[in-house]
Amino acid sequence: MDPATGGPCQGIRNMIPELNKYGIVSEVLCLDAANAPFLTNEHFTVHALGSSRGFWKYHPSLYSWLISNLVHYDVILVRGLWLYHSFALTMAIQSLKRKKAESLPKVYVVPHGMLDPWFQRAEGRKWKALRNLVYWHLIEKKVVNSADGLLFTCASELLLARQTFSGYKPKSELNIGYGIQEPPAYDERMLQLLHEKVPAPYTNRYLLFLGRLHEKKGIDLLLEAYRQLLRDSVDLPVLVIAGPGLNTPYGDKIRSVVDEDSNLRERVIFTGMLTGVLKWSAIYHAGAFVLPSHQENFGIAVVEALACGKPVLITNQINIYTEIEKGEAGLVAPDTLAGVITMLRAWMQLPEVEKKQLSQKAKDLYRKEFTVESAAQKMIQMLRLKHL
């Protein structure tokens, strides 16, 4: 449930309060320390078993906890794949079936993009792809095919999952959508907070990248596009890069790219991870949101930007890009250097009146497609009508 791990835990925090309105009580089982600071203010029950071990995220108490407690629930949602927790859940369910336990819950796997073919095809992932292929046939195929169904955040994610591995035969595939809660209303005090991270002269003009600093996010493409456009004397706005990962090898790589170019040093600000009011302040004061990702099953930060009325500059590898195009809520380009350069040029050439129109359409699209209310209603309807 650590926010630094990315969007899925935020999706949980968005959804649970809305499900509560319909009488659905939700609890979270996670492999975090019970005294972790990010768990102190949760308004739902959290069973924190303590930190896991190793790259597989093994926890010695997880299986026994599942055996003792699964029968108390109606539905189990397994968030994410490729780690011990999904294997342990599958083994626990099978054990309880052999013991003829009564009232076993329905089990659904939420892949969160982890069945996307990009992970098997991307350059530089040869050995990871081979590892995943072996793991799929030994373990994960059984997890996926034995569950009562897979839940996807959008139609594109569902279709892409069918292309990745042989033997993929889930019992059902459900597109339940995804959404976020309405952002906090804008408050002028947000601007004072923001100036702790972004100097006053850049406010309301900068482009904002908000997310984990990871190779799949395409930040290196974005920086190279900036470098080439600045070399050609294009007057680009400041680029604010906000998110965890500055101290990772990839974070070191992109910081060195900036440090070694005088033009980039003047145009790029690294803020580190932003949360709470400071995060919303950064979104509200951006000129636009930019995410040149190579793979994104949904993109919560994209939708957060839409909800604040910010146009989004994204690639066609973000699975909700068709909704962005249809809603005319931003610009979409291929996840290539040429694509990102073209997208940035197009943004800079847009008249201010058209940028304002994009802003209004961004907010309209959020309200039409991506509210947490509509996502919760869809999840309840699909699971109850089919199985409960």
Secondary structure, DSSP 8 states (H G I E B T S, - for coil): --GGG-HHHHHHHHHHHHHHTTT---EEEESS-TT-GGGTT-SSEEEE----BTTTTB-TTHHHHHHHHGGG-SEEEEE-SSSHHHHHHHHHHHHHHHTT-SS--EEEEE-TTTT-THHHHSTT-HHHHHHHHHHIIIIIHHHHHHSSEEEESSHHHHHHHTTT-TT---S-EEE----B-------THHHHHHTTTS-GGGTTT-EEEES---GGGTHHHHHHHHHHHHHTT-----EEEESS-TTSHHHHHHHHHHHT-HHHHHHEEEEE---HHHHHHHHHT-SEEEE--S-BSS-HHHHHHHHTT--EEEETTBTTHHHHHHHT-EEEE-SSHHHHHHHHHHHHHS-HHHHHHHHHHHHHHHHHH-BHHHHHHHHHHHHHHHT-
